[in-house]
Amino acid sequence: MASIGFIGLGNMGGPMAANLVKAGHEVSGIDLSEAARERFAEAGGSIAASVPELVAGADVVVTMLPAGRHVEDVYCSPDGVLAHARPESLLIDSSTIDVATARRVAEAAAAAGMMMVDAPVSGGVGGAEAGTLTFMVGGPDTAFAAAKPFLDIMGKSIVHAGGAGNGQAAKICNNMILGISMIGVSEAFVLAEKLGLDKQKLFEVSSTASGQCWSLTTYCPVPGPVPTSPANRDYQAGFTAAMMLKDLKLSQDAAMANSAATPLGAEAAALYSLFCNSGAEGTDFSGIINFLRGKEG
Ligand code: NAD
């Protein structure tokens, strides 16, 4: 059994760390929030007083933090992971962050002689609790092979996407498709309503025709056709509009930095920004259909 240090015990990190405890590993955690620390202690984890104390004895360090600046600070500051972890430690960052920061931190880890992967997830809090997350992993083959047994405990699909930063690249490209497709499906239902086309009929046609996609068949933004979609519970999240906006902004920053043409990604980011500003940040991202209806002429 490994000794694991887990940094960031929030909505995602808490249940992920708890699954590592359940699998029999010795897991010590740290978080700025007292409530998060208490939840993890109740799940059987131990709490460390500082990052240096946490990582000094760890075989594996996992981080699940809000954004790139937190990740860079936790790894690269004088009191951070790289200054205090053992050289043979394996480092796994599962936060969703920008590709450039992920690559910078991976380079610093390599310079310190440590193996590191970026391993962002999809699957949400439900997937974190059930241990069924999808991991998109960037890093060298040896680091991927070392990380896989631990990712297998927290997830059910583990994809090696290439070198450092490619896990983050896969995540933001996938979520750009998702944001755009959810708006496309929502627009189609709004137009169908105007044309007097029953939503169930549109679903029957498009779910088996060329309009078929996950936003339609798994996460349908109108109530009825897919009983498990958030539309049936008043758009209670699921995946919040704020999270979708975060990921779309990451895709647009990456597109700008790398001169990629993503005009629909840019439009999706603008629409989700307006949707969030309308007070909908905490609702499910599929609720964008109601925002589009509000724009009907
Ligand atoms: P969260 O805000 O619930 O958890 C983040 C935790 O990190 C907080 O508890 C915070 O106190 C802690 N933290 C921040 N800075 C810290 C530091 N310096 N040291 C120790 N702890 C620190 O967020 P979350 O929903 O768990 O998301 C975490 C990451 O996972 C984000 O990058 C998010 O984009 C990604 N993600 C979230 C979801 C989701 O559905 N929630 C799905 C996929 C990916």
py3Dmol code that shows the C-alpha trace and the ligand (Angstrom):
import py3Dmol

protein = """\
ATOM      1  CA  MET A   1       0.000   0.000   0.000  1.00  0.00           C
ATOM      2  CA  ALA A   2       1.246   3.456  -0.865  1.00  0.00           C
ATOM      3  CA  SER A   3       1.521   6.567   1.238  1.00  0.00           C
ATOM      4  CA  ILE A   4      -0.452   9.289  -0.602  1.00  0.00           C
ATOM      5  CA  GLY A   5      -0.546  13.046   0.017  1.00  0.00           C
ATOM      6  CA  PHE A   6      -3.732  14.682  -1.336  1.00  0.00           C
ATOM      7  CA  ILE A   7      -3.931  18.483  -1.736  1.00  0.00           C
ATOM      8  CA  GLY A   8      -7.404  19.983  -2.382  1.00  0.00           C
ATOM      9  CA  LEU A   9     -10.206  18.053  -0.657  1.00  0.00           C
ATOM     10  CA  GLY A  10     -13.135  19.962  -2.213  1.00  0.00           C
ATOM     11  CA  ASN A  11     -16.209  18.722  -4.082  1.00  0.00           C
ATOM     12  CA  MET A  12     -14.103  16.532  -6.372  1.00  0.00           C
ATOM     13  CA  GLY A  13     -10.903  15.963  -4.385  1.00  0.00           C
ATOM     14  CA  GLY A  14     -12.746  14.925  -1.188  1.00  0.00           C
ATOM     15  CA  PRO A  15     -14.488  11.881  -2.664  1.00  0.00           C
ATOM     16  CA  MET A  16     -11.472  10.996  -4.862  1.00  0.00           C
ATOM     17  CA  ALA A  17      -9.225  10.928  -1.787  1.00  0.00           C
ATOM     18  CA  ALA A  18     -11.870   8.945   0.123  1.00  0.00           C
ATOM     19  CA  ASN A  19     -11.797   6.273  -2.607  1.00  0.00           C
ATOM     20  CA  LEU A  20      -8.016   5.977  -2.219  1.00  0.00           C
ATOM     21  CA  VAL A  21      -8.569   5.453   1.539  1.00  0.00           C
ATOM     22  CA  LYS A  22     -11.239   2.804   0.818  1.00  0.00           C
ATOM     23  CA  ALA A  23      -8.772   0.982  -1.448  1.00  0.00           C
ATOM     24  CA  GLY A  24      -6.464   0.580   1.563  1.00  0.00           C
ATOM     25  CA  HIS A  25      -3.893   3.316   0.929  1.00  0.00           C
ATOM     26  CA  GLU A  26      -2.579   5.505   3.696  1.00  0.00           C
ATOM     27  CA  VAL A  27      -3.869   8.932   2.654  1.00  0.00           C
ATOM     28  CA  SER A  28      -3.010  12.217   4.283  1.00  0.00           C
ATOM     29  CA  GLY A  29      -4.731  15.386   3.044  1.00  0.00           C
ATOM     30  CA  ILE A  30      -4.629  19.149   3.252  1.00  0.00           C
ATOM     31  CA  ASP A  31      -7.105  21.898   2.321  1.00  0.00           C
ATOM     32  CA  LEU A  32      -7.608  25.575   3.170  1.00  0.00           C
ATOM     33  CA  SER A  33     -11.211  24.848   4.159  1.00  0.00           C
ATOM     34  CA  GLU A  34     -11.914  23.447   7.592  1.00  0.00           C
ATOM     35  CA  ALA A  35     -15.175  21.860   6.413  1.00  0.00           C
ATOM     36  CA  ALA A  36     -13.302  19.982   3.662  1.00  0.00           C
ATOM     37  CA  ARG A  37     -10.687  18.786   6.154  1.00  0.00           C
ATOM     38  CA  GLU A  38     -13.388  17.579   8.561  1.00  0.00           C
ATOM     39  CA  ARG A  39     -15.224  15.672   5.801  1.00  0.00           C
ATOM     40  CA  PHE A  40     -12.008  13.928   4.812  1.00  0.00           C
ATOM     41  CA  ALA A  41     -11.164  13.019   8.414  1.00  0.00           C
ATOM     42  CA  GLU A  42     -14.652  11.482   8.720  1.00  0.00           C
ATOM     43  CA  ALA A  43     -13.899   9.431   5.592  1.00  0.00           C
ATOM     44  CA  GLY A  44     -10.858   7.921   7.308  1.00  0.00           C
ATOM     45  CA  GLY A  45      -8.070  10.194   6.047  1.00  0.00           C
ATOM     46  CA  SER A  46      -5.490  11.939   8.205  1.00  0.00           C
ATOM     47  CA  ILE A  47      -4.859  15.690   8.014  1.00  0.00           C
ATOM     48  CA  ALA A  48      -1.392  17.214   7.614  1.00  0.00           C
ATOM     49  CA  ALA A  49      -0.383  20.592   9.056  1.00  0.00           C
ATOM     50  CA  SER A  50       1.530  21.831   5.985  1.00  0.00           C
ATOM     51  CA  VAL A  51       2.501  20.882   2.430  1.00  0.00           C
ATOM     52  CA  PRO A  52       6.131  20.111   3.422  1.00  0.00           C
ATOM     53  CA  GLU A  53       4.900  17.758   6.171  1.00  0.00           C
ATOM     54  CA  LEU A  54       2.353  16.177   3.801  1.00  0.00           C
ATOM     55  CA  VAL A  55       4.757  15.410   0.960  1.00  0.00           C
ATOM     56  CA  ALA A  56       7.905  14.528   2.940  1.00  0.00           C
ATOM     57  CA  GLY A  57       6.813  10.923   3.442  1.00  0.00           C
ATOM     58  CA  ALA A  58       4.558  10.496   0.402  1.00  0.00           C
ATOM     59  CA  ASP A  59       5.131   8.016  -2.444  1.00  0.00           C
ATOM     60  CA  VAL A  60       2.417   9.758  -4.454  1.00  0.00           C
ATOM     61  CA  VAL A  61       1.118  13.353  -4.368  1.00  0.00           C
ATOM     62  CA  VAL A  62      -2.293  14.132  -5.902  1.00  0.00           C
ATOM     63  CA  THR A  63      -3.596  17.691  -6.366  1.00  0.00           C
ATOM     64  CA  MET A  64      -7.207  18.717  -7.127  1.00  0.00           C
ATOM     65  CA  LEU A  65      -7.205  22.534  -7.064  1.00  0.00           C
ATOM     66  CA  PRO A  66      -9.354  25.285  -8.625  1.00  0.00           C
ATOM     67  CA  ALA A  67      -7.063  26.811 -11.292  1.00  0.00           C
ATOM     68  CA  GLY A  68      -3.551  27.142 -12.748  1.00  0.00           C
ATOM     69  CA  ARG A  69      -2.337  29.762 -10.285  1.00  0.00           C
ATOM     70  CA  HIS A  70      -3.159  27.511  -7.306  1.00  0.00           C
ATOM     71  CA  VAL A  71      -1.395  24.561  -8.950  1.00  0.00           C
ATOM     72  CA  GLU A  72       1.747  26.551  -9.787  1.00  0.00           C
ATOM     73  CA  ASP A  73       1.853  27.978  -6.266  1.00  0.00           C
ATOM     74  CA  VAL A  74       1.339  24.608  -4.538  1.00  0.00           C
ATOM     75  CA  TYR A  75       4.053  22.898  -6.649  1.00  0.00           C
ATOM     76  CA  CYS A  76       6.628  25.641  -7.227  1.00  0.00           C
ATOM     77  CA  SER A  77       6.661  27.949  -4.162  1.00  0.00           C
ATOM     78  CA  PRO A  78       9.474  27.583  -1.604  1.00  0.00           C
ATOM     79  CA  ASP A  79       7.026  25.800   0.727  1.00  0.00           C
ATOM     80  CA  GLY A  80       5.647  23.751  -2.142  1.00  0.00           C
ATOM     81  CA  VAL A  81       5.641  20.160  -3.351  1.00  0.00           C
ATOM     82  CA  LEU A  82       8.755  20.262  -5.546  1.00  0.00           C
ATOM     83  CA  ALA A  83      10.939  21.728  -2.790  1.00  0.00           C
ATOM     84  CA  HIS A  84       9.923  19.086  -0.231  1.00  0.00           C
ATOM     85  CA  ALA A  85       8.784  15.854  -1.924  1.00  0.00           C
ATOM     86  CA  ARG A  86      11.113  12.861  -2.185  1.00  0.00           C
ATOM     87  CA  PRO A  87      12.879  12.694  -5.588  1.00  0.00           C
ATOM     88  CA  GLU A  88      11.231   9.327  -6.360  1.00  0.00           C
ATOM     89  CA  SER A  89       7.715  10.682  -5.690  1.00  0.00           C
ATOM     90  CA  LEU A  90       5.021  10.409  -8.350  1.00  0.00           C
ATOM     91  CA  LEU A  91       3.027  13.639  -8.861  1.00  0.00           C
ATOM     92  CA  ILE A  92      -0.516  13.649 -10.268  1.00  0.00           C
ATOM     93  CA  ASP A  93      -2.331  16.934 -10.921  1.00  0.00           C
ATOM     94  CA  SER A  94      -6.032  16.297 -11.617  1.00  0.00           C
ATOM     95  CA  SER A  95      -7.152  19.954 -11.552  1.00  0.00           C
ATOM     96  CA  THR A  96      -8.507  21.437 -14.801  1.00  0.00           C
ATOM     97  CA  ILE A  97      -5.983  24.162 -15.688  1.00  0.00           C
ATOM     98  CA  ASP A  98      -4.439  25.888 -18.696  1.00  0.00           C
ATOM     99  CA  VAL A  99      -2.075  23.861 -20.860  1.00  0.00           C
ATOM    100  CA  ALA A 100       0.801  26.354 -20.554  1.00  0.00           C
ATOM    101  CA  THR A 101       0.862  26.199 -16.728  1.00  0.00           C
ATOM    102  CA  ALA A 102       0.556  22.393 -16.802  1.00  0.00           C
ATOM    103  CA  ARG A 103       3.612  22.192 -19.086  1.00  0.00           C
ATOM    104  CA  ARG A 104       5.594  24.704 -16.985  1.00  0.00           C
ATOM    105  CA  VAL A 105       4.964  22.783 -13.759  1.00  0.00           C
ATOM    106  CA  ALA A 106       5.767  19.445 -15.457  1.00  0.00           C
ATOM    107  CA  GLU A 107       9.096  20.889 -16.634  1.00  0.00           C
ATOM    108  CA  ALA A 108       9.908  22.069 -13.112  1.00  0.00           C
ATOM    109  CA  ALA A 109       9.039  18.589 -11.770  1.00  0.00           C
ATOM    110  CA  ALA A 110      11.278  16.944 -14.370  1.00  0.00           C
ATOM    111  CA  ALA A 111      14.094  19.338 -13.442  1.00  0.00           C
ATOM    112  CA  ALA A 112      13.658  18.217  -9.800  1.00  0.00           C
ATOM    113  CA  GLY A 113      13.907  14.583 -10.994  1.00  0.00           C
ATOM    114  CA  MET A 114      10.257  13.742 -10.239  1.00  0.00           C
ATOM    115  CA  MET A 115       7.709  11.913 -12.398  1.00  0.00           C
ATOM    116  CA  MET A 116       4.581  13.952 -13.077  1.00  0.00           C
ATOM    117  CA  VAL A 117       1.340  13.629 -15.040  1.00  0.00           C
ATOM    118  CA  ASP A 118      -1.472  16.075 -15.672  1.00  0.00           C
ATOM    119  CA  ALA A 119      -4.665  14.041 -15.288  1.00  0.00           C
ATOM    120  CA  PRO A 120      -7.820  16.183 -15.458  1.00  0.00           C
ATOM    121  CA  VAL A 121     -11.159  14.413 -15.193  1.00  0.00           C
ATOM    122  CA  SER A 122     -14.658  14.392 -16.513  1.00  0.00           C
ATOM    123  CA  GLY A 123     -17.591  12.775 -14.755  1.00  0.00           C
ATOM    124  CA  GLY A 124     -18.408  15.377 -12.089  1.00  0.00           C
ATOM    125  CA  VAL A 125     -19.004  14.896  -8.375  1.00  0.00           C
ATOM    126  CA  GLY A 126     -21.133  11.773  -9.012  1.00  0.00           C
ATOM    127  CA  GLY A 127     -18.255  10.172 -10.910  1.00  0.00           C
ATOM    128  CA  ALA A 128     -15.781  11.189  -8.194  1.00  0.00           C
ATOM    129  CA  GLU A 129     -17.966   9.559  -5.521  1.00  0.00           C
ATOM    130  CA  ALA A 130     -18.594   6.403  -7.529  1.00  0.00           C
ATOM    131  CA  GLY A 131     -14.961   6.069  -8.667  1.00  0.00           C
ATOM    132  CA  THR A 132     -16.059   6.161 -12.317  1.00  0.00           C
ATOM    133  CA  LEU A 133     -14.243   9.293 -13.551  1.00  0.00           C
ATOM    134  CA  THR A 134     -12.632   9.536 -16.980  1.00  0.00           C
ATOM    135  CA  PHE A 135      -8.982  10.604 -16.706  1.00  0.00           C
ATOM    136  CA  MET A 136      -7.219  12.317 -19.622  1.00  0.00           C
ATOM    137  CA  VAL A 137      -3.530  11.943 -18.913  1.00  0.00           C
ATOM    138  CA  GLY A 138      -0.489  13.837 -20.201  1.00  0.00           C
ATOM    139  CA  GLY A 139       3.088  12.832 -19.409  1.00  0.00           C
ATOM    140  CA  PRO A 140       5.871  10.371 -20.221  1.00  0.00           C
ATOM    141  CA  ASP A 141       5.060   6.629 -20.627  1.00  0.00           C
ATOM    142  CA  THR A 142       6.825   5.710 -17.371  1.00  0.00           C
ATOM    143  CA  ALA A 143       4.880   8.311 -15.375  1.00  0.00           C
ATOM    144  CA  PHE A 144       1.597   7.177 -16.967  1.00  0.00           C
ATOM    145  CA  ALA A 145       2.341   3.533 -16.104  1.00  0.00           C
ATOM    146  CA  ALA A 146       3.175   4.501 -12.501  1.00  0.00           C
ATOM    147  CA  ALA A 147       0.010   6.634 -12.134  1.00  0.00           C
ATOM    148  CA  LYS A 148      -2.441   4.181 -13.739  1.00  0.00           C
ATOM    149  CA  PRO A 149      -3.020   1.890 -10.703  1.00  0.00           C
ATOM    150  CA  PHE A 150      -4.015   4.935  -8.616  1.00  0.00           C
ATOM    151  CA  LEU A 151      -6.176   6.454 -11.361  1.00  0.00           C
ATOM    152  CA  ASP A 152      -7.895   3.053 -11.784  1.00  0.00           C
ATOM    153  CA  ILE A 153      -9.159   3.364  -8.190  1.00  0.00           C
ATOM    154  CA  MET A 154     -10.702   6.792  -8.828  1.00  0.00           C
ATOM    155  CA  GLY A 155     -11.883   6.264 -12.412  1.00  0.00           C
ATOM    156  CA  LYS A 156     -13.090   3.746 -14.940  1.00  0.00           C
ATOM    157  CA  SER A 157     -11.635   5.117 -18.184  1.00  0.00           C
ATOM    158  CA  ILE A 158      -7.982   6.193 -18.243  1.00  0.00           C
ATOM    159  CA  VAL A 159      -6.665   7.604 -21.539  1.00  0.00           C
ATOM    160  CA  HIS A 160      -3.006   8.439 -22.152  1.00  0.00           C
ATOM    161  CA  ALA A 161      -3.318  11.529 -24.376  1.00  0.00           C
ATOM    162  CA  GLY A 162       0.418  12.110 -24.984  1.00  0.00           C
ATOM    163  CA  GLY A 163       3.163  14.215 -23.403  1.00  0.00           C
ATOM    164  CA  ALA A 164       2.949  16.810 -20.628  1.00  0.00           C
ATOM    165  CA  GLY A 165      -0.098  19.089 -20.921  1.00  0.00           C
ATOM    166  CA  ASN A 166      -1.947  16.826 -23.356  1.00  0.00           C
ATOM    167  CA  GLY A 167      -4.377  15.692 -20.661  1.00  0.00           C
ATOM    168  CA  GLN A 168      -5.413  19.338 -20.234  1.00  0.00           C
ATOM    169  CA  ALA A 169      -5.501  19.797 -24.026  1.00  0.00           C
ATOM    170  CA  ALA A 170      -7.881  16.810 -24.369  1.00  0.00           C
ATOM    171  CA  LYS A 171     -10.103  18.103 -21.579  1.00  0.00           C
ATOM    172  CA  ILE A 172     -10.525  21.644 -22.939  1.00  0.00           C
ATOM    173  CA  CYS A 173     -11.009  20.462 -26.547  1.00  0.00           C
ATOM    174  CA  ASN A 174     -13.675  17.977 -25.421  1.00  0.00           C
ATOM    175  CA  ASN A 175     -15.479  20.581 -23.323  1.00  0.00           C
ATOM    176  CA  MET A 176     -15.370  23.098 -26.177  1.00  0.00           C
ATOM    177  CA  ILE A 177     -17.223  20.510 -28.303  1.00  0.00           C
ATOM    178  CA  LEU A 178     -19.679  20.027 -25.424  1.00  0.00           C
ATOM    179  CA  GLY A 179     -20.369  23.768 -24.933  1.00  0.00           C
ATOM    180  CA  ILE A 180     -20.908  24.331 -28.651  1.00  0.00           C
ATOM    181  CA  SER A 181     -23.058  21.222 -29.099  1.00  0.00           C
ATOM    182  CA  MET A 182     -25.262  22.057 -26.105  1.00  0.00           C
ATOM    183  CA  ILE A 183     -25.993  25.487 -27.607  1.00  0.00           C
ATOM    184  CA  GLY A 184     -26.673  23.875 -31.012  1.00  0.00           C
ATOM    185  CA  VAL A 185     -29.100  21.323 -29.575  1.00  0.00           C
ATOM    186  CA  SER A 186     -30.806  24.029 -27.482  1.00  0.00           C
ATOM    187  CA  GLU A 187     -31.252  26.289 -30.526  1.00  0.00           C
ATOM    188  CA  ALA A 188     -32.836  23.397 -32.434  1.00  0.00           C
ATOM    189  CA  PHE A 189     -35.400  22.775 -29.672  1.00  0.00           C
ATOM    190  CA  VAL A 190     -36.213  26.501 -29.448  1.00  0.00           C
ATOM    191  CA  LEU A 191     -36.752  26.663 -33.216  1.00  0.00           C
ATOM    192  CA  ALA A 192     -38.822  23.454 -33.152  1.00  0.00           C
ATOM    193  CA  GLU A 193     -41.126  25.008 -30.534  1.00  0.00           C
ATOM    194  CA  LYS A 194     -41.656  28.043 -32.818  1.00  0.00           C
ATOM    195  CA  LEU A 195     -42.388  25.756 -35.766  1.00  0.00           C
ATOM    196  CA  GLY A 196     -44.918  23.659 -33.822  1.00  0.00           C
ATOM    197  CA  LEU A 197     -42.698  20.564 -33.932  1.00  0.00           C
ATOM    198  CA  ASP A 198     -43.157  18.404 -30.828  1.00  0.00           C
ATOM    199  CA  LYS A 199     -39.927  18.045 -28.775  1.00  0.00           C
ATOM    200  CA  GLN A 200     -40.365  14.270 -28.536  1.00  0.00           C
ATOM    201  CA  LYS A 201     -40.635  14.048 -32.339  1.00  0.00           C
ATOM    202  CA  LEU A 202     -37.474  16.120 -32.830  1.00  0.00           C
ATOM    203  CA  PHE A 203     -35.718  13.869 -30.314  1.00  0.00           C
ATOM    204  CA  GLU A 204     -36.930  10.699 -32.092  1.00  0.00           C
ATOM    205  CA  VAL A 205     -35.619  11.966 -35.420  1.00  0.00           C
ATOM    206  CA  SER A 206     -32.324  13.576 -34.376  1.00  0.00           C
ATOM    207  CA  SER A 207     -31.267  10.930 -31.856  1.00  0.00           C
ATOM    208  CA  THR A 208     -31.038   8.447 -34.747  1.00  0.00           C
ATOM    209  CA  ALA A 209     -30.104  10.920 -37.504  1.00  0.00           C
ATOM    210  CA  SER A 210     -27.104  13.091 -38.274  1.00  0.00           C
ATOM    211  CA  GLY A 211     -27.854  15.566 -35.432  1.00  0.00           C
ATOM    212  CA  GLN A 212     -27.159  12.836 -32.875  1.00  0.00           C
ATOM    213  CA  CYS A 213     -24.742  13.854 -30.072  1.00  0.00           C
ATOM    214  CA  TRP A 214     -24.237  13.478 -26.305  1.00  0.00           C
ATOM    215  CA  SER A 215     -25.878  16.853 -25.562  1.00  0.00           C
ATOM    216  CA  LEU A 216     -29.023  15.483 -27.197  1.00  0.00           C
ATOM    217  CA  THR A 217     -29.149  11.804 -26.249  1.00  0.00           C
ATOM    218  CA  THR A 218     -27.670  11.830 -22.721  1.00  0.00           C
ATOM    219  CA  TYR A 219     -28.137  15.392 -21.507  1.00  0.00           C
ATOM    220  CA  CYS A 220     -31.194  16.594 -23.450  1.00  0.00           C
ATOM    221  CA  PRO A 221     -31.843  20.258 -22.480  1.00  0.00           C
ATOM    222  CA  VAL A 222     -35.670  19.937 -22.532  1.00  0.00           C
ATOM    223  CA  PRO A 223     -37.602  17.857 -19.984  1.00  0.00           C
ATOM    224  CA  GLY A 224     -39.108  14.588 -21.181  1.00  0.00           C
ATOM    225  CA  PRO A 225     -37.069  12.809 -23.852  1.00  0.00           C
ATOM    226  CA  VAL A 226     -34.188  11.772 -21.503  1.00  0.00           C
ATOM    227  CA  PRO A 227     -35.702  11.393 -18.013  1.00  0.00           C
ATOM    228  CA  THR A 228     -32.294  11.492 -16.250  1.00  0.00           C
ATOM    229  CA  SER A 229     -31.162  14.825 -17.770  1.00  0.00           C
ATOM    230  CA  PRO A 230     -31.006  17.928 -15.480  1.00  0.00           C
ATOM    231  CA  ALA A 231     -33.867  19.547 -17.456  1.00  0.00           C
ATOM    232  CA  ASN A 232     -36.170  17.150 -15.561  1.00  0.00           C
ATOM    233  CA  ARG A 233     -35.070  18.516 -12.174  1.00  0.00           C
ATOM    234  CA  ASP A 234     -35.311  22.214 -12.941  1.00  0.00           C
ATOM    235  CA  TYR A 235     -31.684  22.350 -14.229  1.00  0.00           C
ATOM    236  CA  GLN A 236     -30.162  21.500 -10.878  1.00  0.00           C
ATOM    237  CA  ALA A 237     -26.440  20.899 -11.650  1.00  0.00           C
ATOM    238  CA  GLY A 238     -24.860  18.378 -12.801  1.00  0.00           C
ATOM    239  CA  PHE A 239     -22.172  20.396 -14.386  1.00  0.00           C
ATOM    240  CA  THR A 240     -22.609  24.070 -13.555  1.00  0.00           C
ATOM    241  CA  ALA A 241     -22.698  26.881 -16.108  1.00  0.00           C
ATOM    242  CA  ALA A 242     -19.732  28.431 -14.192  1.00  0.00           C
ATOM    243  CA  MET A 243     -17.627  25.281 -14.772  1.00  0.00           C
ATOM    244  CA  MET A 244     -18.536  25.279 -18.465  1.00  0.00           C
ATOM    245  CA  LEU A 245     -17.552  28.946 -18.723  1.00  0.00           C
ATOM    246  CA  LYS A 246     -14.222  28.233 -16.990  1.00  0.00           C
ATOM    247  CA  ASP A 247     -13.412  25.465 -19.485  1.00  0.00           C
ATOM    248  CA  LEU A 248     -14.517  27.530 -22.510  1.00  0.00           C
ATOM    249  CA  LYS A 249     -12.305  30.407 -21.349  1.00  0.00           C
ATOM    250  CA  LEU A 250      -9.371  27.982 -21.063  1.00  0.00           C
ATOM    251  CA  SER A 251     -10.055  26.812 -24.631  1.00  0.00           C
ATOM    252  CA  GLN A 252     -10.158  30.406 -25.883  1.00  0.00           C
ATOM    253  CA  ASP A 253      -6.924  31.371 -24.088  1.00  0.00           C
ATOM    254  CA  ALA A 254      -5.255  28.321 -25.662  1.00  0.00           C
ATOM    255  CA  ALA A 255      -6.712  29.163 -29.087  1.00  0.00           C
ATOM    256  CA  MET A 256      -5.376  32.735 -28.873  1.00  0.00           C
ATOM    257  CA  ALA A 257      -1.950  31.624 -27.678  1.00  0.00           C
ATOM    258  CA  ASN A 258      -1.662  29.063 -30.489  1.00  0.00           C
ATOM    259  CA  SER A 259      -3.419  30.953 -33.342  1.00  0.00           C
ATOM    260  CA  ALA A 260      -6.185  28.350 -33.690  1.00  0.00           C
ATOM    261  CA  ALA A 261      -9.431  29.475 -35.341  1.00  0.00           C
ATOM    262  CA  THR A 262     -12.284  28.605 -32.939  1.00  0.00           C
ATOM    263  CA  PRO A 263     -15.051  31.111 -33.786  1.00  0.00           C
ATOM    264  CA  LEU A 264     -17.843  28.889 -32.457  1.00  0.00           C
ATOM    265  CA  GLY A 265     -15.841  28.275 -29.268  1.00  0.00           C
ATOM    266  CA  ALA A 266     -15.529  32.059 -28.874  1.00  0.00           C
ATOM    267  CA  GLU A 267     -19.266  32.524 -29.388  1.00  0.00           C
ATOM    268  CA  ALA A 268     -20.035  29.723 -26.910  1.00  0.00           C
ATOM    269  CA  ALA A 269     -17.770  31.398 -24.315  1.00  0.00           C
ATOM    270  CA  ALA A 270     -19.559  34.737 -24.867  1.00  0.00           C
ATOM    271  CA  LEU A 271     -23.013  33.141 -24.512  1.00  0.00           C
ATOM    272  CA  TYR A 272     -22.053  31.223 -21.353  1.00  0.00           C
ATOM    273  CA  SER A 273     -20.574  34.425 -19.920  1.00  0.00           C
ATOM    274  CA  LEU A 274     -23.889  36.257 -20.481  1.00  0.00           C
ATOM    275  CA  PHE A 275     -25.808  33.251 -19.112  1.00  0.00           C
ATOM    276  CA  CYS A 276     -23.669  33.216 -15.940  1.00  0.00           C
ATOM    277  CA  ASN A 277     -24.015  36.991 -15.533  1.00  0.00           C
ATOM    278  CA  SER A 278     -27.795  36.562 -15.640  1.00  0.00           C
ATOM    279  CA  GLY A 279     -27.484  34.824 -12.256  1.00  0.00           C
ATOM    280  CA  ALA A 280     -27.342  31.266 -13.585  1.00  0.00           C
ATOM    281  CA  GLU A 281     -23.741  30.369 -12.624  1.00  0.00           C
ATOM    282  CA  GLY A 282     -24.810  27.654 -10.209  1.00  0.00           C
ATOM    283  CA  THR A 283     -27.423  26.050 -12.434  1.00  0.00           C
ATOM    284  CA  ASP A 284     -26.741  23.250 -14.882  1.00  0.00           C
ATOM    285  CA  PHE A 285     -25.070  24.320 -18.137  1.00  0.00           C
ATOM    286  CA  SER A 286     -27.930  22.791 -20.172  1.00  0.00           C
ATOM    287  CA  GLY A 287     -30.172  25.570 -18.760  1.00  0.00           C
ATOM    288  CA  ILE A 288     -28.693  27.791 -21.497  1.00  0.00           C
ATOM    289  CA  ILE A 289     -31.816  26.800 -23.464  1.00  0.00           C
ATOM    290  CA  ASN A 290     -33.899  29.060 -21.204  1.00  0.00           C
ATOM    291  CA  PHE A 291     -31.484  31.933 -21.782  1.00  0.00           C
ATOM    292  CA  LEU A 292     -31.816  31.429 -25.553  1.00  0.00           C
ATOM    293  CA  ARG A 293     -35.629  31.366 -25.251  1.00  0.00           C
ATOM    294  CA  GLY A 294     -35.394  34.695 -23.424  1.00  0.00           C
ATOM    295  CA  LYS A 295     -33.749  36.158 -26.523  1.00  0.00           C
ATOM    296  CA  GLU A 296     -36.646  35.234 -28.841  1.00  0.00           C
ATOM    297  CA  GLY A 297     -37.901  38.098 -30.936  1.00  0.00           C
TER     298      GLY A 297
END
"""
ligand_1 = """\
44
NAD
P -13.679 22.984 -5.075
O -13.615 24.465 -5.021
O -14.830 22.281 -4.435
O -12.329 22.368 -4.437
C -11.063 22.942 -4.533
C -10.440 22.866 -3.147
O -9.079 23.308 -3.200
C -11.153 23.762 -2.124
O -11.625 22.959 -1.060
C -10.068 24.755 -1.677
O -10.156 25.096 -0.314
C -8.810 23.957 -1.977
N -7.614 24.787 -2.142
C -7.435 25.896 -2.897
N -6.161 26.337 -2.792
C -5.532 25.488 -1.944
C -4.218 25.416 -1.430
N -3.292 26.321 -1.750
N -3.907 24.416 -0.576
C -4.840 23.506 -0.226
N -6.109 23.520 -0.684
C -6.451 24.489 -1.526
O -13.560 22.600 -6.619
P -13.899 21.187 -7.308
O -15.293 21.207 -7.839
O -13.471 20.094 -6.394
O -12.945 21.269 -8.584
C -11.546 21.001 -8.489
C -10.984 20.943 -9.898
O -11.665 19.926 -10.634
C -11.185 22.249 -10.696
O -10.014 22.479 -11.455
C -12.385 21.943 -11.583
O -12.371 22.688 -12.795
C -12.187 20.458 -11.853
N -13.431 19.728 -12.182
C -14.561 19.903 -11.448
C -15.715 19.194 -11.787
C -16.990 19.360 -10.984
O -18.047 18.897 -11.461
N -16.948 19.949 -9.789
C -15.708 18.296 -12.867
C -14.520 18.113 -13.572
C -13.383 18.839 -13.216
"""
view = py3Dmol.view(width=600, height=400)
view.addModel(protein, "pdb")
view.setStyle({"model": 0}, {"cartoon": {"style": "trace"}})
view.addModel(ligand_1, "xyz")
view.setStyle({"model": 1}, {"stick": {}})
view.zoomTo()
view.show()
